[in-house]
Amino acid sequence: MANDIRVCDKCNHVRIKTIVPKLQKLAPDAEIRVGCKSYCGPCARYAFIFINGRYVKAASEDEAIEKIKPYVKK
Protein backbone atom coordinates (compact mmCIF):
# COMPACT_ATOMS: atom_id res chain seq x y z
CA MET A 1 0.00 0.00 0.00
CA ALA A 2 1.30 3.43 -0.92
CA ASN A 3 2.18 5.99 1.71
CA ASP A 4 -0.02 9.07 2.08
CA ILE A 5 2.18 12.08 2.83
CA ARG A 6 0.91 15.64 3.09
CA VAL A 7 2.81 18.87 3.68
CA CYS A 8 1.59 22.43 4.04
CA ASP A 9 2.74 24.98 1.50
CA LYS A 10 2.10 27.80 4.00
CA CYS A 11 4.28 26.34 6.78
CA ASN A 12 7.04 28.71 7.92
CA HIS A 13 9.43 25.88 8.79
CA VAL A 14 9.60 23.82 5.59
CA ARG A 15 10.48 24.67 2.02
CA ILE A 16 8.41 22.78 -0.53
CA LYS A 17 11.26 22.85 -3.06
CA THR A 18 13.55 20.95 -0.67
CA ILE A 19 11.17 18.76 1.33
CA VAL A 20 9.30 17.12 -1.57
CA PRO A 21 12.46 15.59 -3.15
CA LYS A 22 13.55 14.31 0.28
CA LEU A 23 10.14 12.71 0.83
CA GLN A 24 10.18 11.16 -2.66
CA LYS A 25 13.58 9.62 -1.93
CA LEU A 26 12.37 8.27 1.43
CA ALA A 27 9.13 6.83 0.05
CA PRO A 28 9.20 6.54 -3.76
CA ASP A 29 5.69 5.04 -3.90
CA ALA A 30 4.16 7.82 -1.81
CA GLU A 31 1.37 10.09 -2.88
CA ILE A 32 2.65 13.48 -1.74
CA ARG A 33 0.03 16.19 -1.50
CA VAL A 34 0.99 19.83 -1.02
CA GLY A 35 -1.50 22.34 0.34
CA CYS A 36 -2.93 23.88 3.49
CA LYS A 37 -3.80 21.27 6.11
CA SER A 38 -5.77 23.63 8.43
CA TYR A 39 -3.22 22.95 11.15
CA CYS A 40 -2.23 26.60 11.49
CA GLY A 41 -1.38 26.79 15.20
CA PRO A 42 1.38 24.15 15.22
CA CYS A 43 2.31 25.00 11.63
CA ALA A 44 3.35 28.49 12.74
CA ARG A 45 5.70 27.05 15.38
CA TYR A 46 7.01 23.75 14.00
CA ALA A 47 7.84 21.90 10.83
CA PHE A 48 5.27 19.19 10.38
CA ILE A 49 4.44 16.34 8.04
CA PHE A 50 1.18 14.40 7.91
CA ILE A 51 1.97 10.75 7.12
CA ASN A 52 -0.47 7.86 6.98
CA GLY A 53 -2.93 9.49 9.39
CA ARG A 54 -0.38 10.94 11.84
CA TYR A 55 0.87 14.46 12.34
CA VAL A 56 4.58 14.51 13.08
CA LYS A 57 6.14 17.77 14.23
CA ALA A 58 9.75 18.81 14.76
CA ALA A 59 11.94 21.87 15.13
CA SER A 60 13.27 21.63 11.57
CA GLU A 61 12.49 20.10 8.20
CA ASP A 62 15.32 17.55 8.46
CA GLU A 63 14.32 16.54 11.98
CA ALA A 64 10.71 16.04 10.82
CA ILE A 65 11.90 13.75 8.04
CA GLU A 66 13.88 11.69 10.54
CA LYS A 67 10.84 11.42 12.81
CA ILE A 68 8.54 10.09 10.06
CA LYS A 69 10.84 7.20 9.09
CA PRO A 70 9.16 4.72 11.50
CA TYR A 71 5.76 5.51 9.93
CA VAL A 72 6.79 4.89 6.32
CA LYS A 73 5.15 1.72 5.01
CA LYS A 74 7.61 -0.57 3.25
C-alpha positions, 0 to 999 in steps of 0.5 A: 500500500502506498504511503499518504504524505501531506505537507503544508505549502504555507508552513514557515518551517519547511520549504516545498522545493527541498522537502518534496524531493527528500520525501520522494527519496524516502518513500518513492511510492508515496502520494505526496500532497501539497496544500494547506492542512488547516493545522495553522497553530502548530504550523506556525511554530514547527515543521510538520508532516502528515503521514499515513494518518499521523501528524509529526512535528519537529523543530526543523524540516530535516528533523521532521523527516527523521521522525517520520521514518518509522511511519513509512510503510515498506 
